[in-house]
Amino acid sequence: MKKTFIITGILAGALSIVGCGDKGGDSETDGGTTNPTTSAGPTSDGETTGDPTTGGTDTTGNPTTGGETDGTTDSTGNPTTGNPTTTTDSTTDDPFIMMPDGQGPVVDCSTYDEDCDDGQKCMPWADDGGSAWNALKCVDVTGEGVHGDPCMVEGSGVSGNDDCSLHNMCWDVDPETNMGTCISFCDGTPENASCDEPNTVCVIANEGVLNICLPSCKPLIQDCPEGQGCYPINNSYTCAPTSVPDDTGIEGDPCEFVNACQKGFACIGAEQVPNCNMSSACCSPFCDLTEQDPCPNPETQCIAVYEDNQSDPNVGFCGVMQ
């Protein structure tokens, strides 16, 4: 099963980006991008902004961030760690890092149904002390913040405790101030999820723990807010916090989560990135399919991220065709 993971913040050194879900595992490569995980914002383990990104890579080698992916994100919204598996098959929804199957998250409630007791809400959190959301629990509602309002978390971006209102969580959390922005959970059901907020898409990541409404974006112009990148997730493109330091996450650098690359780069399966050694996936630049020779590396060519994406059909990534 493909899994999209998002972690909470910037990695403090190592490449093990932990998101809202599990971490570790071998990546399957189908010749494409890896399924990204999401996190709440930059964290030492990965992203911690709270923005999912969803997932791994498509069969085309493009990263995925949500949808059927099983990724995780951490407190900043960045993809979580885990050994991603990658695919490049044009038939898959997302080409990003894929995560191995595990025992699954601890789910005590549903963000769709909000089935906790009165005065409580269902919230993603990291029950293992990591930086990725990997479980759901009931917590007291302590504030009235709705989608777009400023918010504050207690402890960390993946603690599950914030001052957003029912059916909202604090996202893109600054690990120094614990401040972020409230975002809505998806409505509907896991099989038919949707978002009412304008210009947002439902991102499902971290093995279903994260189901959040994130801004849609254009990967070729990278029109997300400062500190975030436009990543492929759920057969669409979504803003998520960049979970790596400024000097990493560029072409050829290893990655394990969708938001573990700098803006303008996708996390792609190792088989499709030249000189991607000692890793299951590496970062590779986006490219415009309508341009002639858009890839700087002559060993690569521009490959469609999503074969069936109608909103941005010209988006590709620079990779080796499988």
N, C-alpha and C positions, 0 to 999 in steps of 0.2 A: 504494500500500500504506500502511495506517495504521502509524504508528510511535510507540511510547511511549518517551520519554526521561527519564532521571533523572540529576540532577547531584549532586555531592558536598557542596555546602554553600551558605551564604548568599552571595548575589550581592554583590559589592563595588562597587556602583554601577550598572553598566549592566544592561540587561534581557537580555543574551545569556546565557541559562542553559545551561551545557554539562553534559551528563550523561555517561553511560557510553558514549555512541555519537557519532554525527555531530552537526554543528550547522549551522545555516543552511539556508535554503531557503524557498520560498513555501508558505504554508499553503493547503490547500484547505478551503473551508468548505462544510459540508453542512447548515448551520443548527444546529450544536450545539457541544458542548464540544470542546476540542482534546485530542489524545492526549498525555498527559504523558510526560516522560522522567524517568528516575530518576537519583539521584546518591548518593554515599556520605555526603554531609553538606554543610553549607553551605560554599559556596566563592565566590570572587569572581565566578565565572562562573555561579553558580547554587547548587544544593544540593550539599552535600558530606557528607551524613550516611550515605550508603551505602545508604539505603533507597530502593528503586525506587518508583517510583510509576508508575509506569507510564505513562502514555501520553497520548493526546490526548483528544479528545472524541468522544462517540458521535454518531449521527445525530440524537440528541435534544439535542445541544449539551452533553453532559456529558463531563467529562474521563475519559480512559482511562489505565490505567497499565501494562498488560502484555498477556498473552495473545498474540493475533496481532499486537499492536502491535509496532512496530519501534523503540521508544524507547530512549533511553539514559539512564543515570543517572551522577551523578558520585560522588566518593569519599564523600560523606556520605549517599548514597542518594537524592539529589534528582534531578529530571529534568534532562536535559542540554539544551544549547542547540540551536538549529536553527530555521529558520522553520517553525513548525508549521502544518499544514493542519487545518482544522476541518470537522466535519460535524455535522449535527443530524438526520440520517436515523434514524428509529426502528428501522431494520433493522440498523444497525451495532451491534457489541458495545460500543464505547466512543465517547463523544462528544467526547473531549478533543482536544487539539492533535495534528495529524497532521504527520508529517515527510516531506519529499520523498525520493524514492528517490535513492540515491547509489551509489557503487561497492561499498559493503558493507564490513563490518569485516574486519580481519586475524584469522583464526581458525587458531591453531596447535594447538589441542587442544579437547577437549569436557569441560565440567563434568558432563555426564550420565555419560559413559563413564569419566572420569578416566584417559585414555589416555596420560598422561605416563610417564616412566621411574620406576622404583622410587625412593621417597624424594621424589618430586615430586608436585605437584598442579596442576590447570588453574585459572588465575585471570584474572578480568577486569582490565583496566588501561587507562590512557590513553596510547596510543603517540604522541600528538601534543603532549604537554606540556600538554594542557588539563585541565579539571576533570570531564570525563565519560568513563565507561568506553566504549571504542570498539574493543577488541581483546581477544584471549585469548592467554595464553602459559603455558608451563610454568615453575614456580618450585619451589625447594626447600621442603619442609615443615619448619618450624623450631619448631613448638609443638604443643600438644595441646588447645587450646581448642575446645570444641564449642558448638553452638547455645545462646546465652544466657550464655556465659562472657565475661568482659572480655578485651580484646585490644589489641594495639598494632600500628600500621603503620610501615613504614620510608619516610621521605620525605613521603608524602601519602596521603590516602585512596584515591587512584586509581593508586598505584604498582604494585599487584598483589603487594606483599610484606608479609606479616603473620605473626603467630604463632598463627593458628588452625590446626586440624588438617586432614587431608585432607577434601575435600568441604564445606569451610566457608570463609567469608571474613569479614573485619572490616568491620562496617557502622556507620553513624551515627557516623562518626569526628569527634572534636573537632579542628579544624585547629590549635589551640594546643597540645594535649597529645599528639595523634596516638593517643588512646585511643578505643576503640569497643567494640562488642559482636559476638561471632561469630554469624553466621547460616548456616543450611544452604543448600546449593544444592538445586534441585529434583531429584527422582528421575524415572526413566522416560525419556521421549523428548520432543523438542520438540512432537510431535503429541499426546502423551499424558503430560503432566507432572503430578506430584503432590508433596505434602509430607506427611511422616510426623509432623512436629512439631504438637502440638495447637494449635488456634486460629490456624493460619497458612494462607495461600493461596500458591500458586505465582505469582509475578509474572515475566513475561517481557518485558523491555524492552531499549532500546538495540540494536535490530536483532538481538536474540537473544543479545547478549553477556551480559546479566544474566538469570539464571534463578535467582531466590532465593525463599526462604520467608519471607514477611513477615506480621506480625500482621494479622488481620482486625479490622474496626472498624465503628462506627456513625456515619455522617456527620452525622446530625441532633443527636447529643449530643457528638460529637468526643471519644471516649474513648481517644485515643492518649496515649502518654507526653509529658511536657513537651518542647516544641521540635519536635513532630511534628504533622502533620495527618492527617485521614482523607480519602483521595482515591479517586476511582473508577478502578479498574484491572482489566482482564481480566474485565469483567462482574461485578466484585465491588468491595468497598471495603477499602482497605489503608492501614496507617500508613506514612508516609514523612516524612523530615525536611523541615521548611519551609525553603525555600532563599532566602528574601528577608528583608531587614531588617524590623523591626517596623512601620515607618512606610510600608511598601509592601505590595502584594499584596492590596489590598482592592477593593471594587466599582469597576469602571471602569479599574483599573490594568492595563497591558499585561502579558502573560505568554507564555512560549514553552514551558513545561514544566508537567507536572501538579503538581509541588510548588513552583511559582513563585507560589503564592497562599497567603495566610494560612489557618490552619485555619478551617473554616466557609465557605470559598469554593472555587469550581471554576474551572478555566481553560476558558473557553468561546470558540467561534468569534466573530470580530468582528461577523458579521452578526446575531448574536443578543444582543449587548450594546449598549445605547444609548450613544452618544457614545464608542464604542471607536475612537478615531482613531489613525492612524499605527502600527497594529499589526494582526497577523493574528488575535489573540486577546486577551481581557481577563478579569479575574477577576469572578465574579458569585456571590452568596451561594446556598447550598443553601436549600431550602425544603421544607415538609411538604405533600404533595399533599392531605392530608385537611383542612387548615385553609382557612378562607375568607380570601382576599386576603393570603396570607403574604408577598408581596414588597413591600418598602418603596418601590420605584420603580413608579409607576402605569403606566409604559410597558411593564412586563414582566408576565409571568404565570409560574406555577409549571409547569415542563415536566419530565416524567419523565426521570431520568438514564438508566435502563435499563428498557426496556419489559417485559423478561422476567425481571427479577431478583426471585426469590421470597423471598430472605432479608430484603430491605429494599424492599418494593414502593412505599412511600410517599415515597421520596426523590426530590426534584426540584431543579432549579436555576432561578433567576429569569432569564428570557430572553424574547426576542421570538420568537413562533412563526413558523416559516418555512413 
